[in-house]
Amino acid sequence: MHFASDNWAGAHPKIMQAMTSANDGYWPAYGNSDRDERLDARFADVFETEVAVFLVSTGTAANALALSAMARPGDVAFCHTEAHIRVDECGAPHFLAPGLQMMPVTGSFGKIDEAQLGRAVETVAGGGLNAGRVGMLSLTQATECGTLYAPDEIEALVKTIRSNRSDAPVHMDGARFANALAATGATPAEVTWKRGIDILCLGGTKNGCWCAEAILVFRPDLVDDMIYLRKRAGHLLSKMRFMTAQFEAYLDEGLWLELATKANDQAAKLEAAITTSNSVRLAWTREVNEVFGIVERNRFAQWQAQGLKAYDWQPPTAERELLDENETMFRLVTCYATSDNEVEAFERLLR
């Protein structure tokens, strides 16, 4: 029962086949082949607008480079308290954007509260030189709690920060962006640039790719710096062909959404099993491929001893009161490779 992370699964066979095919012959290095250029056009078609595409090998690199392209000296980046860029990147954004400050903003179930963001922006704006200056906003879709921002919620948060700084750049961490689209049926454009997102870090690795993330820059004035920042950070791969090939296959015939839909559907089965169980309860309603539950600590340890691969989870700051003293929160994550047999084994475990 492998529900620890969608990073645990291997690459999808179609992705591996694409990489094998890309191994034949010669391609110009560093992303300068005709196929690399066609990939840019493919992304432009998917997102219904011109977009500059920068491929990197990790989500940490993607997020940190995106923030560094947006940052000015003294800037403050506003993000959720539990945002990955703040608590799970080992300081990478600060390393690639020296001096960048992170301003945590609270909100229930992983989503930034609009009123809290407004107060945080006012605090920085009124603090003078010592406080720094209003910089950027970073949103996560889907969030660290597996919840989703509706398009109108994204637009409202963008308007909030831009009410102080009209050109404030907005970043979206989209490690599970495909899962969000599959869950809502929204188009990629509807929840990104049409709502004010300037840079999207589109994840592939969690959804069937081997080692492939795409930084999509919708705002032209941020493109030139990104070219040099990626090179300087050591993330311009000479054999970019293997990343290009992955994303070609990823986007072909909607494979990325097909894989994300499979992951979401398997998570829905786990959610249903928990909902009907007397021994465990849902922490909150599932929206994508992450299910959060609450159970007695001893019982969870027994499950792990019986083969469950899943992490106990630190409750988000705004949800600490959900747990009793002898309970733990846990997270189950599904992926394209999650089998019905694994889901059924978890159902038996609950019984």
N, C-alpha and C positions, 0 to 999 in steps of 0.2 A: 504494500500500500504506500505508494510514493506520492505524498502530498506536501513535501517540504517546500518545494519551489518549482516554478516552471523553468528555471535554469538547469534543473537536474536532467531533463530529457535530452536526447541527442538531437541532431539536425534531422529535419524531415527528408525522406528519400528524394523528393524532387529538388530540394536544395542541394543535397549531396551530388545528385546527378548533374546539376548545373555546374557545380564546382569541378567535377571530373571533366566535363566537356571543356571548361575554360582552361584546363591544364594543357590542352593540345595547342601546338604552334606558338606563334609569337604575337604579343600585344605590346604596343607602346606603353612604357611604364608610367607610374605616378598619375594614373587616371586620365591619360591623354589620348586614349583610343577613340575611335568612332563609336564603339559600344558604350563607353562611358558617357559620351555626349548624348547618345540616344536615351540613356537612363535618365538624364536630366529632363529630357522632353517627356519621358514617360511619367515622371513625378508631376510635371506641369499639367499633364492631362488628368491625372488622378485628382489633383488639388485645384484644378480649374483656374490656374493662374501661373505666371512665370515664377520660378523658384530656383534659387541656387542650392545645389546639393553638395554636401561635404560628408563623405563616408569615413567613419572611424570604427575602431574595433570594440569599444566598451561604452556602456552607458555613462560611466563616470567621466570619461573623456568628453563625450558629447555634451553633457550638462555643463561641465566646467568650461569648455571652450565657448559654449553659447553665452554663458554669463560673462566671460572675459571679453567677448566681442561687444557686449552691451555696456561694460563698466567704464565709468569716468573716475578720476581721482576723487575720493571722498564719498562715493556713492553708497547708498544703503539699498540692499535687495530685500524686498518684502516677500515672505514665504510662510507657509503653514508651519506651526510648531513642530510637527512630525515630518516635514518635507525631507525627502531623500537627500537633497542638496545640503541640508543643514545637519543631519544626524548620521548619514550613511556614506558620505563620500570622503571621509578621512581628511577633510580640509582641502580637497582638490580645487574647489572654486576659489579659495583664498590663495592657493599656490599659483594658479594661472591668472588670477586677477588680484594681485597684491593690494592689500588694504581694503578690499571689499568687505562691507559689514552685512551681516544677516540680521534682519529684524523679524523675529517670530511673531506670527499673528494667529490667534486662537480661532477655533471654530469647531463645531460638532462633526464627528465622523470623518475627519481628515479634510474637510472643506473650509476654506477661509471665510470667515464671517464678514460681510460687507461693512457693517458698522464698525467692527473692530479694525478692519483695514483703514477705514477713514480716520479713526483716532490715531493709529500708528503713523500714518502719513502726516497728520497734523503735528504730532510730537516731534518728528524729525524736522519738518519744515519750520517749526517754531523754535528749534533748538540752536539756531545760529551755526557758526563755523564749527564749534566743538562737536556738534551732533552729526556733522556730515550733511549730505544733501539727498533729496528724494531721487532714487535711482530707478530701479526696475522692479517689476512684479514677476514672480515665478509661480505658476500653477502646475498641478500634477493631475493628469487625466489618463487612466483612472488614478484615484488618490491612493495613499498608503493604507487606507482603510477599505480599499476596493469599492469606493463610492464614486459617483459621477457628478460633474458639473453639467447642468443643462446649458444650452447655448445662451440663453438670456442671463444666466448667472455669470457666465464668463464675461459677457459684455458689460454687465453692471460693475464687476470688479475692475475691469479695464478702465471704465469711465471714472471710477473712484480715484485711481492713482493719477489718471490724466487730468483730473480736475485741479490738481496741484502742478503737475508738469505735463504740458500738452504733448510732448514727444516721448514720454516715458516708454521705454521698450518693455515688451512682455514676452516672457519665455514660457514654454510648456514642456514639462517633462512627460514624454509620452512613451515610457517603457512598455505600458500596456494599452497604448492608443488603439490598436486594432481590436482589442477586447471591448473597449468603450464604444467604438463604432458598431461592432457586431451586436452589442446590447441595445443600442438606441436606434439603429437604422439611419442615423444622421450621415450626411456626406462629410468627407474630410474637410471640405471648404467651410461648411456650416459651423464647425466648432474650432476653427483655427483663424485664418487671416480675415475672414468675414466678420469675426467677432473681436478683432484687434490683436491676435497673436502675431508676433513678429518672427519668432524662431521656434520651431518645433523640433524636439529631439525624438525622432521616430524609432522606437525599439523594434528590432528584429530577432534578437537572440532569445528572448523569452517566448517567442512564438514560432519556433521552428528553424531559425537560422543558426549557423554555426558560430559566427563571431562577427556580427554586422549591425551597426547602428547608423542612422542617417540624420545629420543636422540639416534641416530644411530652413533656409533663410528667405522669408517673404519680403523683407524690407531692404531695398537696394543699398542704402547707405551703410548697412552693416556687413556687406559682402566683402569689400576690399580688405578690411582688417582680418576677417576670418581666414582668408587665403594664407596670410602670413602667420597668424596665430596657430593654425593647425600644423604648419610646417615647423615652426619654432618649438612646438610642444612634442614633436616626434611622432605625430599621428598621420603624416602623409605617407602611406605605404607604397613602396615601389611596385609591388604586385597587387595593385588595386583591383586587377581583373577578377580576383576571387570574391571580393566584396560586391563588385558590380554584378557578377554572375548570380550571386545569392539574391540580390534585390530584383534582378530581372525575373527570376523564378518566383520570388515572393509575391510580386505584383501580378504576374501572369495569370489571367483568368480568375482573378480574385482569390488566389490561394491564401493570402494573408488573412482575409476575412473568413474564409472557410475554416482555417485552423483555429482562429479565435472563437468562432461560433462553436466548434467542437469542445473547446476548453470551457466555455461558458455553460454549455449544455451539461457537461459532466459535473460542473460545480453545482448546478441546479439540483441534480440528483442527491448530492451530499447534503445540500441545504434541506431538501425534503426529508431525508433520513433523520437529520438532527431535529427538525420540527416535530416529528412524530415520536421522538424518543423521550423517555421519562428520566434518563440519566444525564442529559446534557441539554443546553439551551443555546439558541442563537444569540450572539452579542448584538447584532443588528442585521437588517435585511441585506442579503447578497445582491450585488448588481452586475459583477463581472465574474472572473474565474477565481476569486478569493472568497473563502467562507471563514468567518470568525465565530468561534463557539466558546462557551464557558462550561467548565466541568470541575469536579473535585480533583485536587492535585494527585491524590493517590490513584484515582481511576485513570487519569491521563498517563501516569507512569506505567500502569498496567497495560494500557493500550500500546505504548511504545515497546514494552517488553514482548508484546505479541506481534510485533512487526510493523506497527504504524510509524511511518516516516513523516513527521510533522513537528513544527516548532511550537513550543509554548511562547506566548507573545506578550510583550509589555503593553498593558492597556494604554491607549492614547490619553493624553493629559485631560481632555474634556470628558473622558468616559471612565475614569478611575472608579467611580462609585458603582459601577455595574457589578463588581466582584465582591463576594463575601470573603472573609478572612481565609477560609480553607480552600478557596477556588483558584483556578488559573484560567487564563485566556489562551486559546490556541488558534493557529491559522492553518487552513487547508488550502492548497493551491493546485489547481488542475492545469492541464495543458493538452495540446493536440494528441499526445501519446497516451493520455489517461485511458485505461481500458475499463470496460464494463465489469470485468472480473475484480479489479481493484475497488471499484465503487461498491460492488456486492460484498466484498470482504469487509469493507468498513461498515456496511449495514449490519452484517453479522456481528461485528465487534460491538456495536451499540446494543444489540439484542442480548 
